[in-house]
Amino acid sequence: MEEPLKGLILAGGFATRLRPLSCSKPKLLFPIVGTPLIDYMSDWLDRGNVGEVILAVNHLSDKLRMEVAARKMGDRMALSVEETPLGTGGPLRLAASMMPGREPVVVVNGDIVSDIDLNGLTRAHMVSGAEATIAVFSVGDARPFGLVTLDSRDQITGFEEKSPKAQGPGWINAGVYVLNHSVIGMIPEGRAVSLEREIFPVLANRMKLRGWRHNGFWYDIGKIKDYVATNMDLLKRGDQLLPDMRNDVSRAADVQQPSHVGGHCVIAREAKVGPYAILSPKVEVKSGSIIRDTILFEETTIDEDCCVEGAVIGEGTRIGRGTSIGKGSVIAGEVVIAEHSAVKPGSIVLN
């Protein structure tokens, strides 16, 4: 068996586009169909022969540290904490001493959900002679992403980051890389560095940057609307994201599919859940309440006779009896909504 590679997850940003949900919860702990993203990524990397994983973090790093310890991941996960955000390249340079050896390093953005074949990506890199290989994915509109230009041999000949000129379909940077240590050595120390703008174009000019085409699924959860769309699409697909991921639904509960009910949830007999309801673990829905088209983070309580439709509600929040939550509303974690409240559609509720 091949020697396991080292990996690095880029999760040092402040996740401002996911506020208010990210005010109390790091992005790596956001639930993906009820399963924390860090658990999904850990399983994905493990299947890709990535052994030790470094989490390049900044925002809410203490919470991540506690979660890594609680999940007993400490034997394969370590934290590299940035005092200030260092972009996508700076964290690699900062963590260089934690990644000794000569084997390539697998680097992934901390806001993607995908079934990219990491073994296939790594093998393609090893035989290509490239210094860096980027997983690329075809989208209908490349403007929000980093557009890559590939030749017939999948050599990347151009790299344009998030350009308005990229209107229309194209192959984009999927945020998953295999990098030789020589690439880490190119990164300046002590400042923020963008791989996409400062390092990859140089490698492309040297003909040392290759693309690896991914044809499975790929989602970017960096914005709330994209986070919601990702969850709902995966729910409809019914994919088994993790080996132990399954619904725990009482036969007495009225749960309309597709829905996901996490472990240790309590749903009253007279409550109605679904369709398109995603309940993370330890959620309680009391009698007479209706939950549909909604994502509930863990340990949230919905009291009696509430109506929640088309919303996202953060962890540990309590929605008081007789409350209605309008479509498109986002409620932060650790919030208490008073009884008989009416939250207007599209509202943002802070903690």
Phi and psi in degrees as a GROMACS rama.xvg file:
@    title "Ramachandran Plot"
@    xaxis  label "Phi"
@    yaxis  label "Psi"
@TYPE xy
-64.6603  149.605  GLU-2
-65.0315  131.207  GLU-3
-59.0713  142.219  PRO-4
-86.526  165.296  LEU-5
-94.9695  149.396  LYS-6
-131.215  158.7  GLY-7
-137.695  128.496  LEU-8
-103.051  122.727  ILE-9
-84.3461  105.261  LEU-10
-139.267  37.2497  ALA-11
-92.213  -3.97371  GLY-12
-76.1974  174.901  GLY-13
-94.3919  0.643565  PHE-14
50.9711  44.9323  ALA-15
-62.8089  -30.5039  THR-16
-76.0805  -8.06303  ARG-17
-104.435  9.0336  LEU-18
-71.2836  146.636  ARG-19
-87.8249  -1.89093  PRO-20
-61.8612  -34.593  LEU-21
-84.4727  -0.48979  SER-22
-67.1754  -30.7981  CYS-23
-118.838  -4.6332  SER-24
-137.188  125.499  LYS-25
-63.3851  149.316  PRO-26
-56.6602  -35.7693  LYS-27
-66.6738  -12.5565  LEU-28
-102.057  0.896164  LEU-29
-62.357  136.993  PHE-30
-76.5925  135.002  PRO-31
-111.114  104.851  ILE-32
47.6246  48.8725  VAL-33
85.8649  -8.75669  GLY-34
-108.737  125.902  THR-35
-54.225  138.543  PRO-36
-55.2839  -36.7395  LEU-37
-63.5388  -34.7334  ILE-38
-68.5117  -43.1971  ASP-39
-60.4172  -47.155  TYR-40
-65.021  -38.4727  MET-41
-61.0997  -44.547  SER-42
-65.1091  -43.2138  ASP-43
-61.1821  -46.9865  TRP-44
-66.5223  -38.141  LEU-45
-62.0188  -41.9652  ASP-46
-66.9998  -22.966  ARG-47
-90.6925  16.1931  GLY-48
63.0596  33.2708  ASN-49
-101.615  117.898  VAL-50
-85.2151  -92.3245  GLY-51
-72.1607  134.588  GLU-52
-121.859  132.123  VAL-53
-103.94  128.985  ILE-54
-96.7683  111.568  LEU-55
-86.3185  106.217  ALA-56
-129.683  166.077  VAL-57
-146.631  -69.7388  ASN-58
-64.5592  126.32  HIS-59
55.1142  39.3276  LEU-60
-64.7454  -30.5237  SER-61
-63.9686  -39.143  ASP-62
-64.5385  -40.6594  LYS-63
-64.1313  -40.664  LEU-64
-60.6062  -43.4577  ARG-65
-65.47  -39.1084  MET-66
-68.8563  -39.073  GLU-67
-61.3929  -42.0171  VAL-68
-66.4966  -43.3388  ALA-69
-64.4688  -32.9382  ALA-70
-87.281  2.86384  ARG-71
56.4645  40.9659  LYS-72
-96.1139  2.18297  MET-73
-61.3593  -21.3046  GLY-74
-76.8307  -13.7511  ASP-75
-131.1  -2.11365  ARG-76
-126.687  135.81  MET-77
-131.886  154.952  ALA-78
-105.644  136.996  LEU-79
-116.47  110.553  SER-80
-99.0162  123.408  VAL-81
-87.3792  131.814  GLU-82
-71.0278  -34.3328  GLU-83
-134.297  152.727  THR-84
-58.764  134.932  PRO-85
-116.062  16.3257  LEU-86
72.5779  -153.716  GLY-87
-95.2892  -17.9967  THR-88
-100.186  -39.2437  GLY-89
-54.5794  -41.2929  GLY-90
-61.2731  -32.7301  PRO-91
-64.1087  -44.4305  LEU-92
-64.8213  -40.7949  ARG-93
-63.0008  -37.6049  LEU-94
-93.6747  8.74472  ALA-95
-56.0192  -39.0057  ALA-96
-69.146  -16.9177  SER-97
-88.5839  -2.82722  MET-98
-126.743  61.5988  MET-99
-71.1169  167.735  PRO-100
106.53  -177.064  GLY-101
-116.291  -6.07059  ARG-102
-70.832  150.044  GLU-103
-60.1001  161.145  PRO-104
-113.863  135.732  VAL-105
-93.4497  123.604  VAL-106
-119.659  131.31  VAL-107
-132.697  142.024  VAL-108
-69.5603  143.422  ASN-109
-85.1856  18.6756  GLY-110
-133.438  30.3302  ASP-111
-121.814  151.876  ILE-112
-128.678  121.79  VAL-113
-157.846  163.855  SER-114
-109.746  29.8349  ASP-115
-52.9998  132.366  ILE-116
-77.9955  95.9905  ASP-117
-66.4976  -32.013  LEU-118
-64.8568  -44.3172  ASN-119
-64.7659  -40.0196  GLY-120
-62.1466  -44.5626  LEU-121
-66.6468  -43.1723  THR-122
-62.196  -41.7835  ARG-123
-61.9387  -38.5888  ALA-124
-64.8795  -44.003  HIS-125
-60.3113  -35.8907  MET-126
-93.8054  -5.88409  VAL-127
-84.254  -25.749  SER-128
80.6471  4.28773  GLY-129
-77.1113  157.404  ALA-130
-88.1918  -24.1142  GLU-131
-146.578  141.153  ALA-132
-126.273  130.434  THR-133
-111.663  129.151  ILE-134
-69.8304  131.512  ALA-135
-121.47  151.92  VAL-136
-138.882  138.895  PHE-137
-86.7011  129.032  SER-138
-129.241  161.025  VAL-139
-76.7467  -25.7468  GLY-140
-138.359  109.036  ASP-141
-86.9915  -3.19424  ALA-142
-58.2624  -40.243  ARG-143
-75.5375  -2.53476  PRO-144
-123.558  179.724  PHE-145
-87.8381  112.415  GLY-146
-82.453  134.433  LEU-147
-117.498  147.895  VAL-148
-111.517  124.452  THR-149
-112.856  142.712  LEU-150
-91.8564  -173.906  ASP-151
-65.5541  -18.1706  SER-152
-102.115  12.5614  ARG-153
65.7892  21.2685  ASP-154
-74.1368  132.975  GLN-155
-82.6778  116.284  ILE-156
-100.82  -14.0021  THR-157
-152.673  150.744  GLY-158
-145.083  116.489  PHE-159
-127.467  115.969  GLU-160
-86.6647  115.811  GLU-161
48.1796  58.2418  LYS-162
-101.367  137.619  SER-163
-64.1698  -16.2113  PRO-164
-72.6968  -12.4074  LYS-165
-87.3081  24.1373  ALA-166
-60.1664  137.939  GLN-167
102.973  179.928  GLY-168
-70.2427  156.211  PRO-169
178.641  169.927  GLY-170
-88.5468  129.701  TRP-171
-117.044  160.843  ILE-172
-68.1264  117.682  ASN-173
-86.4631  1.53009  ALA-174
75.6996  24.588  GLY-175
-132.262  123.782  VAL-176
-132.094  151.358  TYR-177
-118.075  121.853  VAL-178
-123.347  134.981  LEU-179
-72.5702  159.262  ASN-180
-64.2497  -23.3214  HIS-181
-61.9653  -30.476  SER-182
-69.6712  -40.489  VAL-183
-61.1779  -36.7834  ILE-184
-67.0278  -19.7016  GLY-185
-77.0438  -15.9747  MET-186
-82.5885  123.925  ILE-187
-61.8785  148.918  PRO-188
-89.1714  153.322  GLU-189
77.7547  13.3731  GLY-190
-151.232  166.1  ARG-191
-68.4779  136.181  ALA-192
-135.826  135.58  VAL-193
-100.079  116.406  SER-194
-57.1653  -42.1342  LEU-195
-67.7322  -33.9065  GLU-196
-100.918  -26.1228  ARG-197
-111.062  -29.2448  GLU-198
-107.073  -50.3207  ILE-199
-61.7469  -40.9422  PHE-200
-59.9847  -35.6449  PRO-201
-63.9881  -44.9764  VAL-202
-64.7133  -37.3704  LEU-203
-62.2911  -41.3416  ALA-204
-63.8525  -31.074  ASN-205
-84.1298  -2.49657  ARG-206
61.5834  37.3298  MET-207
-118.063  18.5437  LYS-208
-123.686  121.144  LEU-209
-117.816  156.834  ARG-210
-108.324  150.377  GLY-211
-128.983  114.317  TRP-212
-78.9882  123.914  ARG-213
-105.041  130.698  HIS-214
-117.771  13.4689  ASN-215
-90.7318  -138.386  GLY-216
-103.041  153.972  PHE-217
-155.972  129.001  TRP-218
-134.668  143.506  TYR-219
-109.495  119.717  ASP-220
-103.495  24.7566  ILE-221
-69.363  -17.4947  GLY-222
-120.364  153.408  LYS-223
-59.461  -42.9324  ILE-224
-64.0285  -35.6696  LYS-225
-73.6577  -35.8346  ASP-226
-61.5057  -45.3232  TYR-227
-64.0424  -47.0333  VAL-228
-60.4165  -38.9036  ALA-229
-61.0279  -49.0242  THR-230
-61.0403  -45.4134  ASN-231
-68.5431  -36.4142  MET-232
-67.6602  -43.7708  ASP-233
-66.0375  -35.2439  LEU-234
-61.3899  -44.1455  LEU-235
-65.8464  -37.9481  LYS-236
-64.8259  -33.9132  ARG-237
72.013  20.6409  GLY-238
-66.1695  145.099  ASP-239
-86.4502  97.5602  GLN-240
-71.7206  -38.8567  LEU-241
-131.578  151.017  LEU-242
-56.9171  -33.4143  PRO-243
-102.817  17.814  ASP-244
-86.8405  115.447  MET-245
-155.359  157.394  ARG-246
-75.8625  147.785  ASN-247
-125.93  81.7436  ASP-248
-111.857  126.109  VAL-249
-68.2722  139.485  SER-250
-63.618  -23.1283  ARG-251
-80.3405  -14.9111  ALA-252
-83.7176  146.22  ALA-253
-91.6753  92.1605  ASP-254
-116.326  115.905  VAL-255
-95.6098  132.339  GLN-256
-88.354  153.699  GLN-257
-78.8287  134.469  PRO-258
-150.257  162.453  SER-259
-131.072  128.429  HIS-260
-119.904  117.139  VAL-261
-74.4851  174.033  GLY-262
-64.1909  147.502  GLY-263
63.2293  24.4159  HIS-264
-82.3878  151.55  CYS-265
-122.854  118.212  VAL-266
-121.501  120.063  ILE-267
-64.5483  151.075  ALA-268
-56.2824  -37.2159  ARG-269
-88.5218  2.85779  GLU-270
-84.8233  156.504  ALA-271
-123.441  122.525  LYS-272
-122.969  126.022  VAL-273
95.5059  173.676  GLY-274
-75.7842  169.001  PRO-275
58.1997  45.2305  TYR-276
-109.941  133.386  ALA-277
-121.359  112.275  ILE-278
-108.585  118.018  LEU-279
-73.2406  171.465  SER-280
-57.6581  150.064  PRO-281
63.8764  33.0095  LYS-282
-91.3764  142.181  VAL-283
-121.132  129.112  GLU-284
-120.466  116.357  VAL-285
-90.6819  175.616  LYS-286
-56.2377  136.821  SER-287
82.7303  -2.91708  GLY-288
-88.2066  151.051  SER-289
-122.766  126.494  ILE-290
-126.704  119.031  ILE-291
-147.505  152.149  ARG-292
50.3528  42.7764  ASP-293
-138.857  145.931  THR-294
-111.661  122.563  ILE-295
-111.384  122.262  LEU-296
-71.4808  171.451  PHE-297
-64.3851  151.79  GLU-298
61.539  26.9444  GLU-299
-91.841  144.797  THR-300
-120.886  128.562  THR-301
-109.61  110.481  ILE-302
-71.2359  -176.943  ASP-303
-62.7352  145.902  GLU-304
59.143  36.6175  ASP-305
-97.176  157.254  CYS-306
-128.371  115.273  CYS-307
-123.063  118.472  VAL-308
-139.291  126.03  GLU-309
66.6585  37.4492  GLY-310
-123.367  166.732  ALA-311
-125.822  127.134  VAL-312
-125.465  125.802  ILE-313
-71.8716  176.881  GLY-314
-68.9522  146.232  GLU-315
65.1239  19.1601  GLY-316
-90.1211  148.244  THR-317
-121.764  124.311  ARG-318
-101.205  117.237  ILE-319
-68.6423  158.183  GLY-320
-49.9709  137.36  ARG-321
71.9601  19.1944  GLY-322
-92.498  145.077  THR-323
-115.636  134.21  SER-324
-114.681  117.432  ILE-325
-75.0619  160.849  GLY-326
-59.116  141.931  LYS-327
79.6963  4.39502  GLY-328
-79.8865  146.933  SER-329
-128.213  122.897  VAL-330
-116.748  127.223  ILE-331
-64.7519  167.175  ALA-332
-72.8883  155.677  GLY-333
62.339  38.7704  GLU-334
-111.057  147.362  VAL-335
-117.15  118.788  VAL-336
-96.8081  126.141  ILE-337
-64.4943  157.496  ALA-338
-58.4057  146.714  GLU-339
57.8515  33.5953  HIS-340
-85.2646  158.31  SER-341
-127.779  106.096  ALA-342
-91.5995  116.452  VAL-343
-66.532  151.529  LYS-344
-55.311  140.028  PRO-345
77.352  12.0259  GLY-346
-76.907  150.917  SER-347
-115.931  118.805  ILE-348
-111.214  119.444  VAL-349
-91.0629  160.716  LEU-350
